[in-house]
Amino acid sequence: MIGLISATAAGAAARDRLAAAWPTRARVYDGSVGDAVRRAFAECDQVVCFLATGAVVRLVAPLLSDKASDPGVVCVDEGGRFAVSLVGGHGGGANELAREVGELLGAEPVVTTATDSVGVPGLDTLGFPVEGDVAGVSRAMLDGEPIALEAELQWPIPALPSNIGNPALEAVPTLPHSRLRSSGGTPIAQRDDCPQRVAAILRISDRAIEPADREVVLRPPSLVVGVGASKGAPVDEVLGLVQDALRDAGLSAKSVAEFATVDAKAGEPGIVGAAERLGVPVVTYGAEELAGVEVPNPSEAPLTAVGTPSVAEAAALAGGGELLVPKRKSVRTDGQPAMATCAVVRRVARGRLAVVGLGPGARDLLTPRAKAELRRASVLVGLDQYVDQIRDLLRPGTRILESGLGAEEERARTAVAEARRGQAVALIGSGDAGVYAMASPALAEASDDIDVVGVPGVTAALAAAAILGAPLGHDHVSISLSDLHTPWEVIERRVRAAAEADIVVTFYNPRSRGRDWQLPKALAILGEHREPTTPVGVVRNASRPDESSRLTTLSGLDPATVDMMTVVTVGNTATREIAGRMVTPRGYRWQEEAK
């Protein structure tokens, strides 16, 4: 929850804008400012104060306890010009909150944490729990001192600065990028210039080890705890069993990714409550699926109760991995039978491929989710001109593999191969990556051995439609006129079907220097079923600085004015030009009234 506090009418107006934008995330605190700050600090994860910075400093100073648990505090001036990350920039999320507040209010986010100021990733912003000397290792990272990366688990992580590496790792074979140019960071396993003497250590481990001086331990979500419980098993019994099992095995609870159990126990209060106490979700499997998992310690009891000879071990192993703690029962002090069992598995690290749509080109049409995935990647693969659009958004150390037009399949294979090596990969495309872009060849290449995430983007058709007016107000279809991958006979059949069905058509790839007859042919087919006065919208470089658009008709369009950077939208029989805008009604009422 985000607490919102103001002292004046101007501050209250801005406060209410945030409250309206965050109806389920924010709570307004009224009353005296001092009391409001104290209550919000105690009850919320983050606080936004519309007060002078000095006043906020004096109010929160007595409340500060621990940077790991204090809420993040953002201070916004009365004029709404600046959103200052004041307390808890990383741990409390104030840096990101300041940026979010800035976007909503049009304020300039002010972030002064050292790593953010120079564009270096904060160790507590890599997406993993972190322990140890964060300040000391961060300082070494900022100063360019050599830092050893001791990766006990090869888990996909974001890009790291070039002064972090592990000389002990063997070199990884270079992929055959015949047309891909590499720049930016070097794969950590390929860095051969990391000095043996290091100033600090960055360790990736799920073992319960105490960080040494100038050492930080990142906790990857590598452990799955399978849990079984009798009806009514107490939360403390389940939680105590899991904690004891992890401690005795030398494993960190901060690396627990999830509890796993059988469907029949999905709502068991003891399991659900213990998972909540550890802050992890509960994943369930059907009894039939668990019965098919080979385990070392099957039992008749769960077979009779829920239909599978194993719950704890089978649920933990259902997603694959190494069994670290075989089935273990809880021990009760009252002499009663155990009511809980658990097992612990270290799951196999999986590479991650994010297929990211960049939108039509304008930075403000790039989605927040796309920006987050670009920052999360250690490897970026893309067309060179698209890479140039977002190069400034990447973390320092990101390895960039770029190539020119015509290498789409090679880029897809490369992205999948990098993910299979355990990397966090972003494969970029314009518009939406799933529309005439990179998602299709990448997913055709990928299998279930990597995690794949799709990030939608604003398509060229949608960007063009917004410029033209509302041409896609009824059924519509997009058709590419390029016959490089699709025979013209197939394209023509699709155009004819759209024409006969009276569907609005958006043409992608309408015309190039070596392919100039397809658009006239497609327009002629549409003309067999639509009037010559049917509105046609032509948009070139939608949303980019050199954007241009015009509204014409089916008979008035000159195909010679169209190129590959153009999107052509042809209306249906109900589409009209109204006040210079292209509008397709939701229904055919206008058409009926015109008769």
PyMOL commands that set and color helices and strands:
alter all, ss='L'
color gray80, all
select helices_A, chain A and resi 9-21+33-43+53-63+94-105+114-117+123-125+134-142+188-190+235-248+253-255+263-265+269-278+287-291+300-306+312-317+363-365+368-376+384-393+408-420+439-445+460-468+488-500+518-527+559-561+589-594
alter helices_A, ss='H'
color red, helices_A
select strands_A, chain A and resi 2-6+26-28+46-50+72-76+82-87+108-110+130-132+147-151+164-165+181-184+200-204+215-218+223-229+256-262+282-285+322-329+340-346+352-357+379-383+399-403+424-429+451-455+469-470+476-480+504-508+535-540+548-553+566-570+576-578+581-583
alter strands_A, ss='S'
color yellow, strands_A
deselect
rebuild
show_as cartoon
